[in-house]
């Protein structure tokens, strides 16, 4: 009898609660803090999305801190003790050191649980782009595929998942070193909003510059209608912009052909620290 497989993903996958519960995905925490404050958030101590972004809007600056190897080990050990294999679908290694940290922890655990697999996959993606890959892993496990074959399949397919998003305030990208202050000033004056994407190397890069926040959202929506794979799930993501995100999801639900799951999920604080409130985006499978 094949060993049961549990899918794990770090919190940056922005997996919505209904998916996390239905698929029993193990979430590995990431941490963040605010300037001039000793408290660390992200696991036992955390903030709601509204509270986090309210602090940013009030002028606080937040910093992401990656994962805690000891906490990752404890969470994965809980699954291994139940005689399961584990597949970890992780945030892009081009954006964080967490992939390396979890991979080293996985290797150590396999020495302690001989015969069981603890494998990692670099999603080369972020937010619900990563989440869609974790959901795919769960679907393949449910279909009876073994953990090594699932990892191979994900590595073949990950380039087909597209993540695009637009931010409302460019200053957060400036703070994170992803946009120059001059570009942000010009963008603010001209109301230029860059649509950002994650490239095949897992890096966040500009895709297109659009004049106006609403126009940028409309362009992302039209691209989904043109390029999304029929029948495959997709997601709408947002940072403290639930009304914009719900309008986008409803538009896609009405315009896309056939039946498919369209998830709605919030961007977590460790990503939100770099993009600020007001971001809206889409994650989908493009046609092969």
N, C-alpha and C positions, 0 to 999 in steps of 0.2 A: 504494500500500500504506500502510495506517494506521501511524503511528508507535507504537511500543511505549510503554506507560504504566507508570511505576513509582509505587507508593504510598509516601509517607513519613509518619511520625508521630513526634511526640516521645515520649520514654520514659514520660511520664505516662499513655499509653494502656494500659500494663500488658499489652502483647501477649505471649502465651505463646510460648515458643521454637518449638514445633511450627508455630504459625501464621506466625511471622516467617520461618521457613525455607521453608515450603511456598509462601508468597505473596511471598517475597523483598521484604519490607517494609523500607524504609530507616528506621532508628531514629535520631532526632536526640537527642543527650544533653541532660540537664538536670543541674544541679550542686547540691551541698549541702556544708555544712561543720558542724563542731561548735563550740560556744562555747569560747573561749580556745584555739583551735587554728588555725594558719595553713593547714593542708592543705585542699585542695579536692578533693572526690570527685565521681564521676559519669561519667567517661569513661575516660581512660587509667588512672586510679587509682580503684578502686571497692571497695565492701564487699559481701559476700554479704548476703542478706536477714537471715539469722540473726545475723550479726555486727553489722549495723546496729541491729537491734532489741535485741540484748543490750546495746549501749552505751546506748540509751535507758533500758532497765530498770535499768541501773547508775547512772543519774542524769545522764547527758550530755544536753544540749539541742542539737538539730539545727536548721539553718536552710536552707531551699531558696533557690536563687540564680538560677533561670531558665536561659536558654540562652546560648551564645557565638556571636555572629553570624559570626565568622570560621570556626568549626568547622562551622556549618550551611552556609555557602557552600561549603566544601571538599567536604562530603558530597554536596550537590546537584550540584555541578559534575561529580563523578565519574559521576553518572547522565546528565547532559546530554551529556557527551563521547561517550557511547555512543548518541547520537542518540535519546534518549527524551524524552517529555514527563513532567512530574512533578506529582503532586497531593499536597499536604501536608494531612493531616487532624490538626488541632491542638487542644490543651488549651483549655478554655473561656477566652475573653478576659476574662470577668468574674472569673477566679481568678488570672490570670497575665498578664504583659506579653509572653510569648513569642509569642503570635499576631501581635502588631504587629511584633515583631522579625523573625520569619520572613517575614512579608508584605513588609516593606521589602527584605529580602535577595532574595526572589523577584523583585521588580520590577527590582532591579539586574541579576540574572542574565538576565532576558529581554532586557535591552539588550545583553548580551554574547553571547547565543545567539539571534539573530533567527530567527523562524520556529518556535521551540520554545516550549512553554508551561510555565511554572512557576506553578501556581495554589495557593491556600490556601483551606481551609474551616475556619471556626470551628465545632468540634463542639458547642459549648455544653454540653459534658459533661466527664466526668473518668474516670480509670481505665478499666476495660474498657467503660464506656459509650462513650467515645471509641474504644476498640479495636474495638467492634462496627461503628462507622461506617467505620473504616478497612478492615475486612474486607468490608463492603458495597461500598466503592469498588473494591477488588480484584476482587470478583465481577462488578461491572458492566464493568470493564475487560476481564476474561476473556470476557465476553459480546459484546465488540466495540464498546462505546459509546465515543465520543471524550471527551477529558478535560474539555472545556467542558460537555458534557451530563451527565457524571458529577457535576461540582461542582453543577450546578443540581439534579440529583436528590437529592444528599445534603442540600442546604439545604432541600428540600421534606420530606425524611423524618426529619431529625435529631430532631424533637420526639417521634417515636414510640419512641425508645430511652430506657428507664427505668433509672436506677441508684439502688439503695437499699442502705444499709449501716448496721450498728450497731457502735459502739465499746465496748470493754470498760472503758477508763479515761477519764473525762471531762476529766481535768486537761490532756490534750494539746490539747483543743479550747479550754480556757480560755487556755492559753499563746498559741494562735493567734488569740485575740480573737473566737472564734465562740461562746463560751458564757461567762456570768458565773461568777465564783467562788462566789457564793451559790447559783446553780442547780446547780453541780457538787456543792457540799456537800450540798444537799438530795437531789440524785440519788443520791449515795453512801449516804446514810443510808437512803433508801427503796428502794434498788436500782433506780432509774429509769434506763432505757436509751433514749435517743432514737434512733428510726430516722431517718436522714438521707437526703435525696435531693437531686438537682440539678434546679432548676426550668427553665422554658423560656428564661429569660434566662441560664442557665449558672451560677447561684449555688447554693452548698450551703446548704440550709435544712432545718429540722426538718420531718419528715412526721408522726410520731406518737410519743408517749411511751409506753413499755411497761415494766411492772414485771418485770424479770428478763431477763438476757442470752439464755437459751435460748428464752424465750417470744418475744422479738423476732425471733430467727432463724426460729422456726416461723411467725410472722406473715408474714415476707417470703416464705417458701416457699409458703404458701397463696396469697399474692397472685399469685405467678408462675403457679400452677396455674389461677387464675381469669382472668388478664389476658393471658398471653403468646400471641403470634401463633403459630398452628400451623406447624410445620416450620421456623421461623426459628431460627438459632443463638442461644445465650445463654451466659452465663459466671457462674461463681462466683469471687469474689475474696476474698483474705484477707491479713492482715498477721500473719505468724508464728503462724497458727492452721491448719495443714494438716489436722489431724484433723477439726476442726469443718467446714472447707470440703469435705472429701471426703465426710463424712456428708451434707451438704446436697446435693452434686452427685448422690450415689447415690439420695437420696430423690427428687430431680427426675427422674432418669433412669427410675426405676421408675413414677412417678406421671403424668408427662406423656405424652399420647397421641402415637403416631407416632414416626418417626425424626427426630432432630435432633442437631446437634453441641452438646455442653455442655462448654465449655472451663473449665479450672481455672487460675487465674493468681494470682501474688503481687503485692501492692501495692508499688510501688517506693519507695525512700527519700525522694524529694522530696515525695511525698504522705504517706508514713509519718511524716515529721517532724511533721505536723499532726494525725494521728489516733492515733498510737502503736500498740503491739502489741495483738493480740487482735481487731482489726476483722474482720468478715465481711460480705460483701454479695453482691448479685446484679445482673446487667445483662442486660436482655432487650428484645426488641421487643414493644411492646403492640399489641393489635389495633387496626386502623385504624377 
